[in-house]
Amino acid sequence: MSDQAIIRITREIKQIESNADLCKAAIGSPCLCSIAVGYDESDIRNVRAIILGPPETPYQFGFFEFAIKFGKGSDYPARPPSVRAVTSNSGACRFSPNLYANGKVCLSILGTWTGERGEQWSSAQGLESVLISIQSLMSSNPYENEPGYENASSNSDKANMAHYKSKICHETLRIAVIQPLETALDILPDGSTKIQVETMTDDDSSDDETPISENAFTDLRKRRFLWYYESYAQLIDEESQNESTPKRPFTRMPFESSGNTMDGHFDYPELRRRLGHVKDKLMEETENWKVQGMQALKDERGIAVNLQRQHEQIVETLKSHKNFSIDLSLANNNPFLWRLTYFGRPATPLEGAIIKVRIHLSPRFPEEQPRVFVETRLFHIRVSKEGVLCYFPRRVEEMRHHVEAIVSALEEEEPPYDPRAIVNPEASKLFWGSPEDRRKYRRTLRRDIERSVEEAFD
């Protein structure tokens, strides 16, 4: 590949990393991303991307992975890169009329589908254009993406549309959410540990194939899973109520052909069990960080010394700025478990509150980002029922930015609505609902604030 093409690819990746809605997964997310990229350090022509399934679609909060390869010649950007869908259950699942089981992505700008005039590739387009175009395929009614079905109106068509959305929703949870995390956590679908790759079946094997995937996206998946756990669980419970027939088989769509289908059956109780097991394992992993951290401290590893120094600097800065709204300490002098107590400042939604927060840090920080839990019961749009805090640091490699972002997330009065940041569906529904809903949200939050003070002095 020519130097000019390499420079172009490098620039496009850097642009994606700095975009307000895109980031590089390998070092975490400084923003609310819906697309993340990773690449082979030894060959930048090999790129991987994760696309977060758009909210309010059957693909909601699924982690869909794609392999992008740029040609060896000097034909980029004159020609588009080749793209393959990796999230396909090892070639057994077609996720859309445009996303084939064998990984083919049918898209006019990629030259894999004949589109209308003006929809073909041009050198003005690039990697970001490709990823956004793929994301647009994950629509609220993917059945209509198949040519010839745009104007479907018969009763059978309507029934197919509803069924197709249901089975995509089921397989998104199974294949694009649960399965990759089971692999990352070394657990099998039945709950046993120490996964043996050679004994895995095609039904539940991993789609990850390269070190890019293994290293770049694991932490992103884990953190976002904890954010969206309540949404996943709520969706499973809702869909379970619609399934009156246990293990009802999927219906094949008219456009699905042998070897290019989404076959299987509904089993939401099993998905619920596996979802809960993944959550439990993530919590167990999080708790183990402090044990690993103490060993790192004992061994005088650089990361332990660095985090200890960062803590001391933040505490000193808080004192020098006379910031009495935050008390920061190390649990048992462990630099991998920080305890933050926030005292609600006047004229903020949390005025008078005493909120206790745990910050778990990995010995592999910043490659693995902190996991933050609010210990105090708090009905808050940024706090899940499990206590997981959704927050956005400006820079992911410095803990002072994490502390600032934690406080900002708690204090934020009028955040813009973004369904990708909904970690507490019940609180969010009230916060962005009617004026009466908003008043109910504030009353519930205020009761928790009053309770936090009572508990602090018990």
N, C-alpha and C positions, 0 to 999 in steps of 0.2 A: 504494500500500500504506500502511496506517495506521502511525503512529509506534509504536503498541504492537506491531504485527507485526514491524517492523524491529528493535525492541528485543529481541523474543523471538529472532529469527534470530541477531542479534549475540551474545546471551548463549549460545545453543546452540553457536555456532562457538567462542566462547571456552572453553566447557566441554570441547569436543572437543580443543582445543589443549592444555589443562592436564591432560587425562586421562592416566593412567599408560600407557595402551596406544594413545593417539591423539596425533597432533601435526600441526602445520601444516607442509606440505612446503616452503613457500617459504623458510624459514629453516633447514631441516635438521631432524634428529631428535635431541632430547635424551633419547630413550628408545627402547625397542625397539617401534616402531610396526607395526601391521598395517593401519592405515587412516590416510590423510592427507587433509587438505582444503586447498583453495585457493579464493579467491573474487575476483570482479571488484571492485577497489577503488572503482570509480565506481558500482557497483550491486551491493550485497551480496545481492540476490535471485538472482544467478547464481553458483552454487557448482560446483566440480569436486571430485571425490574419487577417490583411488586406493585400491583394496582389494588387499592382497597376498593372492594365492592361498594358502589354508591348506595347511600341510605335510601330507604323507601323503594327498593327494588328487590327482586328475589336473590340478588347477589350481596345483600347488605352486610358490610363488615367482613366479607370473606377476603382472604389474602391470596390473590391470583398472581402467579409467577409466570414470567415470560423470559425466554432466552433470545437475545438479539445479537446477530453477527453481521459485521460489516465485511464486505468482500476484500480479498487480498490484493486486488488490483487498485487502480487509481480511479475507479468508477464512482466513488462517493464524493460529493452528493448528487452526481448525475443519475445514479440509480439508488433505489431505497435499500436499506438493510434487509436481511431476512429475519423473520420473527417466528418463533415457535412457542405455543402455549405449553408450559411445563405442568401446570395444574390440570391434569387430565386423568388422574388415577392410573398412571402408567399406561396411557393409551386406551383406557376402557370407558372413558366418559366424555361425551360431547356436551359442553356447557352452554352452547348457543348455536343457532343456525350458522353463525360465523366463526365459531371456535370449535374445530373438529377434534375428535378423540385422538387422532394421530398428531395433534399439535398444530395443524394448519390453521392460520389466521386469515380468513377471507376478508380482505379489505382492499378497496380500489387503489388507495395510495401506495400499497405494497405491491400492486400488480398481480395480486392473487384473486382478484375479482373484477369483472368488467363493470365499471361504474359509469355514471353519466359524464358527459363532457365537462372538463374542469375539475373532476374529482381525482384525476390521476396524480402521480407523484411529480413534484417539481423540485429543483435544487434549492428553492426558497424554504422548503420544508426540512424537518430534521427529526431528531430523536424525540423531542418533546411533542411534536405534532403526531408522531406515530403512537405514543403512549396515550395521549388524550383521545385520539381517534379510537383506539382499542377500548378505552374506558367508556366511550359513548355507545359501544355495542352492548354494554351491560345495562339495558334499559328496563323500565318497569314492566314492559310487555314484550319480551324477546321473541315470542312467537311471530310477531309481525315483521321481524327482521328477515325472514325467509322470503325471497322474491316470489310473488304470486299469492302471498297471504296478506298483503297490505290491506285489502278490503274484505277480509273474511268477516262474514256476518251470520252464517247459518248457526243453528243451535249446536251442531257438532263442533264447529269451529270455536264457538264460545266455550264449550266444555273443554276442548283441547287447550285453549289458552289458559284457563284456570288450572288445569292439571299440570301443564308445562311449567307454569310459575311455581306450583307447589313442589314439584320434584326438583327443580333447580334450587329452591330454597333449602330443601332437605340435603341435597348433595353439596351445596355450598357449606353448610354447617359440618357435614361429615368429612368432605375431601379438602376444602379450602380453609377450614378453621381447625378442626379437631385432629385430623390425621397428621399434619406437619408438626404439631406440637407434641403429639404422642411420640413421634420419632425423635424430636429434639430432646425430650425428657426421658428417653429410653424406656418407654412403657408400651405394652401391647394393648390392643383394644379391649382385651379381657381383664386388663388391670395389672397383669404381671409385668415384671421389670426385666432389665437386661435383654433388650430386643436383639434377636438374632436375624440379621438381614437375609441369610440364606434360606430361612424357613418361612419367610413372609409370603403371603398369598398375593395374587394380583389384586384382590379386592381391597387390601389395606396396605399396600406397599407405598413407599415414599416416592415422591416425584423429584426430590432433590438429586442432582447428579454432579455438581461441581462444587469446589471449595467456595466459589463466590456465593452460592446459595447458602451453604452451611454457615459461613461466617457473617455474612452481611445482614441477613434478614431474621435470624433466630431471635435476637433481642427485641427487634421491632414487633414480631409476632407475639412474643410473651407479654410485653408491656401493653400492647393494644388489646390482647385477650383479657387482661385484668380490667382494662377500661370498659370493654364491651360485654363482659360476662353477664351482667344483668339483662342486657338487650338480647343476647343469645338465649338465655334461659327463658325470658319472657316469650320470645318467638316460638321456642319449642313447646312451651305450655299452651300457647294459643293454637298452634298447628295440631297439637295432640288432640285437642277438643274436636277438630274437624275430621279426624281419622276414626271412623266408627268400626272399620274393618282392620283387625290386627295384621300387620305386615302386608298391607295391600300392595300388589305389584304395580310398578310404574306402567303407564300406557305409552306405547311408542307413538311418536308423532308422525304425520304423513311424510315429513321430509327426512326422517331418520331412516338410515339404511343399515344393513348388516355391517358390523365393524365400525360403525360411526353412529352410535346411539348413546342414550343415557338410560341404561337398564338398571333394574334393582327393585327395591321395595321400601315402603315407608316403615320406619321403626323409631319413632320419636322417643319412646321410653329408654331405648338403648342409647340414643344420642344424649339424652339428659344425664344418664349415668356416666357416660364417657366424658361429657363436658364437666361434670362435677369432679371427676377424678383428675382431669387435667388441672383444674383450679387448685385442688388440694396439693398436687405435686408442685405447682408453682409456688404455693405458699410455703411448702416444705423446703423448696430450693432457696427461697428468700430467707428463711430462718437459718439455713445452713451457711449463708454468707457471713454471719457474725462469727460463727465457729471458724470458718476458713480465715476470716479477718484476724482473729486473735492469734492464729498460727502464723499468719503473715507478719503480725506485729512482733511476735516472739522471734521470728527469723530475721527481723529487721529488714524486711523487703522494702524496696523503694516506694511502692504504692502506699504502704502503711505510714511511712514517714511523711509522704506527700499529703495524704489526707489529714493527718494530725496537724501538720503545719497550716493547711488551709483552714481547718477549724479554728486554730488559735488566731489566725489573721482576721477571720470573720468576727470572732468574739471581740477582738481588740477594736475593730472598726465600729461595731455596735456601741461599744463603750465610749469611744471618742466622739461619736455622733450623738451620744446621749439618747440612743434608741431603746426606750424601755418597753416597747411593745413586743420584743422578742427576747426569749431566754433560750440560749443554745448550749447544749452539753453533750458529752459523750457517755453513752450507757456503759458503766463499768470500765471507763477509760478505753473503750473499744472504738477506734477511728472508723469502723465500718458500720456502726449503729449510732446515729445521731438522734438526739431528742430535742424537739423544738416545742416550746410553749409560746403560744401567741395570745397576747392580751389585746382584746378588741379595742381599737382606738376610737375616740369620740368622732361622731359624724360619719361613721362607716356602718354598713349593715350589721357588723359584728360588735358594735359598741358594747363594752362591758363583758364580753365573752372571755373565757379561759379555755383555750383549745390546745390539746396535746397532740403532737404529731410525731410519728416515727419515720426516720429516713434510713432505709437499708441501702448500704453500698456494697457493690461487688468488688472482690479482689481484682477483677478485670476492668474496673472503671478506667476510662470512660467508654470503652467498647460496649460494656453492659451498663446501662443507665440506672440511676437510683430508682427504687420502688418506694413510694411514699404512701403512708397510711395515716388517716386521721383517727386517733384513738377515741376522741370525744364524739359521742353521738351527735351528728349534725345533718339536718335536712338541708342539703345544699346542692345546687346544680353541678358542681364540680367534684362532689364526693359521692362515690357509689355506696350502695347499701353495705358493701363489704368494707367500706372505709378507704377505698383506693382513691387517691387524689389525682385528678387530671389537670396538669399544669404544663406550661410551655416556657422553658428557659431560653433566653436569647443566645447563650453559648452553653454547649453541653459539657465542655471539658473542665469548667471551673465551678466549684460548689457554691460560690457566692451568688452566681446567677441562678442556681437552683433554689437557694433560700429566698432570694428576691421574688422569684416566680411563684413559689409556694404561697407567700404572703399576698402577692397580687391576685392569685387565683381565688383565695379566700375572701379578699376584700372587694373584688370587682363588682360594681353595682349594675352596670348596663352592658353586659357582654353582647356582642352581635350574635344572632341566632346562627348556629352551624350544627346540623345534625350529626356531624362527625365527632363532635365534642360532647355528645350526650352520654354520660356515664351513669346518670340517675334518671331513668325515664319518668318516674312519678314526679320528681321535683321539677324536671324540665317542662313537663306538660302543664304544670301550674304556672311556672315562671313565665312561659311564653304563651299562656292562654289568655282568657278574658281578664278584665280588671278585677273581677271578683276572685278569679283563680290566683292572680298575683297577690292579692291581699291574703288569701289562704296560705300561700307559700310563705309570706313574710310572718304571719302569725305562727306557723309551725316552726320556722327558723328561730323566731324569738323565744318560743318555749324551750327549744334546745339550748339556746344561749343562757337562759335563766337556769336551766338544769346544770349546765356546765359549771356555773359559779357554785351552786349548791354542792355538787360532787367534789369540787376542788377543796372545799372546806370541811368535807365529811371526815 
